[in-house]
Amino acid sequence: MSVKRMHLFAFLIAATLIWGCQTGEQEFIPDVSGIEAEVDIRRFDQALFQLDTNNMQAALEGLMEDYPELGDLYFSRILRANDPRMAPDGPAPYVKGFLQHEPVRNLYDSVQVHYPDLSDIEEELEQAFRFFQYYFPDEPVPTVSTLISEYAVAAFVYGENDLGVSLDYFLGEDYPYQKLNPRDPAFSAYLTRTFNRQHLTSKAIQTLINGLVPPPRQQRLIDLMVNNGKKLYILDKLLPYAPDSVKLEVTGEQVEWLNDNELEMWAFFIKEDLMYETDSRKIRKFVDYSPHSPGMPEEAPGRTANWVGWQIVRAYMQRHPEATMQDLIALEDAQALLDASRYKPGR
């Protein structure tokens, strides 16, 4: 048995004797009511589809003046209107054809029916951005613009923490996403159940966090587990009042299963010798989107290792209250973080 594995078994034995549970303590939620974070969502989707298609070139130039960075990204990388292979006649005729294409018009109409007003989303984002400024005072406060990407991307960051959100990714679980392309795993039922208004703010904030937390240097399960645990920890701090089911993108019953089986999951990863595994075929479903975690009971959702990583990070931060978010992000050694956390899985 390797020294590292013996070390992990020592943790497990201690846990079974002590039944420690660091997650039962009350989490600190700072008062951010005095922090200004006004959000005025810009409707790029409406501005685009309201262009005068009879004078397309001038209309596009005007739109680009209003949305220089987003417009350049949208037309270059999402629509690819600047690619001569896609638009041999130039961007203006290509965009005009896009705006007049019946399925695209129907999609735009569906977005307007679902999102005629975004005041509730603005309130959620304002609250999240207050916490963002509290924990990351040196980071620029994000701006938010909405668009239609034809299901290309749910949310993305551009510029200096500017957020783009594709509203066509949040039309509700009853929207016929799976009929668009039944073979596309991106439209699997366990994923499309979160393509709704309730998950919009969380998914947008996750995108912002992804830009703050660099990927791990190594690709062992422990590295991925702790890295994703950091992201969940930060997400929880920025959205402290959101349900765990929304932040984790699982059902309420699956959240209960995770809470009730922390020790069993930890024991499984150790018993199966997965903690230092680098073969993505063996560990992918424990850290990436998946309907289930292989080898675990059917009730277990995918990405169970991320949830355990979250608990490890919470344990570390509770033992090191002086640590800032920046300190946490800078601690790249997953094994060192695990050791310093003295993590004891609860039963």
N, C-alpha and C positions, 0 to 999 in steps of 0.2 A: 504494500500500500504506500502511495506517495506521501511525502510530508504534507503537501497541500491538502490532500484528501483526509489525512489523519486530523489536520487542523479543523476541517469542516465537521468531521464526526465529533470532535470535542465540543464544537458549538451545539450540535444536535443533542448530545448527551446532556449538556448543561440545560438546554431548553426543556427537555423532558422532565428534568428534576425540579426546575424552577417555575415552569409554565409562564415565563415572562411574557408580557404583552404591552409593548410600548405604544400601541395604537389606541389604547383605552384612555389615554390622558387627553385633557381638553386642549385643543389647538388654539394658539393665540391668534386673534384676528384684530389687527390694528385699526384704530379710528382714522379713516381717510376722508371723512366728510369735509375737511377743510382744504382738500387738494382739488384744484381746478382741472377738469378733463372734459371739456365740452366736445361732443362728437356731432358733426354734421355730415352724415353720409352723403356722398356725391353719387348721383345716379347716372353713371356712364352708360348703363344699359339704355336708359330712356333718351339720353342725349344722342346716342348713336342711331337708334331706331326712329328718331324724329327728324333726322337729316333730310334735307330737300334733295331727293334723288334725281330731280330734273337739273340740278346744278351740283353734281356730285363732287367735282374737284374743289370748288370753293367751299362747299359744306365740310369736306374732310379737312381742309386747311384750317377752318374755324374751330373744328373739334380738336385738332392737334394743338391749337393755341390754348385752349381751355384745359386739356389733359396731355401735356407734352410727354411726360415719362410714361404714364399708363398707356396713352395712345400708341406710342412707339412700340412698347412691349406687346400690346394687344394685336396690332396689325402685323408686326414682324414675326412674333413667335406663336401666337394663338391662331390667328386667321391665316398667317403666312401670305398676306396680301402683297408683300414686297418681294416675294420669291418669283422670279420670272417663270419658273417651271409650273407654279400654281396659278400665277396671274400673268400670262404672256402679254396681255393688253394693258397692263399697269394696275396699280392699286384701285383707282377710282371705279373702273368698270367691274372689277372683282368684288369690291365691297357692295356696290349697287346690286349685283346679282345675289350676294349673300343676304342683303336686307329684303330682297323681293322673293326669296325662295320660300315657298309655302310652308314646309316643315319648320323653318327657322321663324317665320312670322307666327306660326301656331305656338312655338315654344315661347317666344316673347310675350304673346298674349297670356299664356299660362302663368308666366312670371308676374305679369302685372295684376292678374287676378289674385294670386297668392300674396303679393307684396305691393299693394297700392300705397302702403304706409309702412315706415320702418322705425317709428318712434319708440316702440318697445325694444327693438334691437339696439337703438342708439342708447337707451338707458342702461341696458346690460353692458354695452361696451364702455360707456362712461365709467361705470363702477369698476370694471376690470382695469381700465386705464388709470384710475386713481390708485389702485393697488400696484399697478405696473410702475407708476412714478414713485410710489413709496419704496418699493424694493429695488428699482433700477433708476435712481434719480439722474444718472448721467446719460440715459438713453433718450433719444427723441420720442416724443409722444406720437403714436401712430395716427395717420389719417386713414379713412376708409372710403373705398369706392366700390360700387357694385357693377357687375357686368354679366354677360351671357357668353359662355365659352363652348357651348354645345357639348357639355359634359367632359371637357378636357381636363379641368382642374377645379377643385372645390374652393381653394383659397391659396394665396401666395403673397410673398413679401417682395417689394421692389423699393427702389430709392432708399430713404432712411426710415425704415420701419413702416413704410406705407403698405397698407393692406388692400389687396384686391379680393373680392368675394364673388364667386359665380352663383347667382341666385338659382340657376337651373339645377344646381346640386342640392337644393333644399326645398323641393316642391312637395314633400310629404311622402310617407311610406305607401300611400295609396296611388301615387303617380306611377304609371306603367313603365318604370325604369327597365325592368327585366325583359320587356317586350322589345326594347330598342336593339338589344343584341343578347339573346339568351345564352350564348356561349362565353360572353365576357364576364370573367369572375368579378370585375369591379361592380357589377350589378347583381351580385348574389344577395339573397334575401337577408342574411345576417348583417350585410352592409347597408342596404337600402332602407332598412328600418330606422336608420339614423339620419337619413337624408331629409331632415325636416327643420322647422323653425326652432324647435327646442335645442337642437344641437349646433345651430349656426354659430353662435358666439363662441362656444367651446372649440369648435373646429378652427375658427379664425385665430383664436388665441394660441392654439397648439402650433399653428403655422408660425406665429411670431416667436414662440419659444424655441422652435426648431432652429431659428436663426441665431439664437443666443447660446445654445448648448452645442458645442462642436461634436462631431461623431467620435466614438472611442478609437483610440489608436490600434487596439487589438479587437478581434472579432470573436473572442470566447464568449460563452453564454454569460459568464459573470460580468464581463465588460458591457455587453448589450443590456443586460438586466439592470445594472446600476445606472447606466446612461439614460435608459428610458425611465427608470425610477426617478432620476433628477427632473426629467421633463414633467412627470406626473406630479411631483412635489411642487414644482413651480406653478403648474396649472392649478393645483388645489389652492395655492396661496393667492393667485390672481382671481380665482372664481370660488371663494370659500363658501358661498351659499348655494352653489349649484349641486345637484344630486351626484353622488359618485357614479350612478348609472349613466349619466350624461358624460361625465369626464372620462369614464372608462369605455363608453360606447358599448355597454352590455345591458342586459335586462336587470330589473331589480332582484329577481330570483338568483341571477348569476352573481350579483354583488354579495348577496347573503352567502352563497356557496363559497366565495373567496374568503369572506370573513370567518366562516366556520371551518375552513380547511387550510389555514395558513401553515400549520405544522406539517400536515400531510404533503403539501406541495413542496415544502423545503426538503422533507425527507425523500420525496420522489427524485428531485434533481440530484441529490447526493447519491442515493442508491443506484440510480441509472448512470452515474459517473458523467453527468452532463455539465457540471459547473465550469470545466475548463475545455469543453468540447468546442471545436471551431468548424465542424462540418455543418454547413447551413442546412443540409437535408435533414439533419437530426434535431436542430434547435430552432429552425425558422418559425414554426407555428407557435412556439412559446413566446416569441417577441414580435412577430409580424401579424397582421390581420389574418385571422383564421376562425372558422366557426367553432372549433374545438381544440383542446390540447391533447395530442396523442398520448396514449398510455394512462390518461386520467379518466375518471368517471365521465359519463356522457354529460352530466350537468356542468362540467368545467368549461368555461369559455376559452377561446384562444387567448394568447398573450398573457398567460398566467405568470410567466417569469417577470413581466413588467410590473405586475401588481406586487410581487414579492420584492422586486427592486425598490418600489415605492416605500415599502415598509422598512427596508434597510436604510434608505435615505432619511426617513422620518426618525428612525432610531439614532442615526448619526447626528442629525440637527438637534434633537432633544438632549443629547449628551454634550453638544458643543453649541450652546446658545449664543456664544459670541460670534459664531460663523455667519457671514452674510451670504446672500445668494451668489455674489461674485466669488466668494471663497469656495462655495460648494461647486460651482461650475469649473473653477480652476483646479479642483482636486481630481486629476485624471486617473489616478491609480485606483481601480475598482477594488482590488484586494486590500489596499491600505484603508479605503473607506469602510469596507466591510469589517476589518479588524477593529478600527476605531469606533465603529457603531456599537460593538458588543451586542449585535442583533440576537435576540432570542425570540424565535417564532411563537406566537400565541397559539393556544389550542382552541 
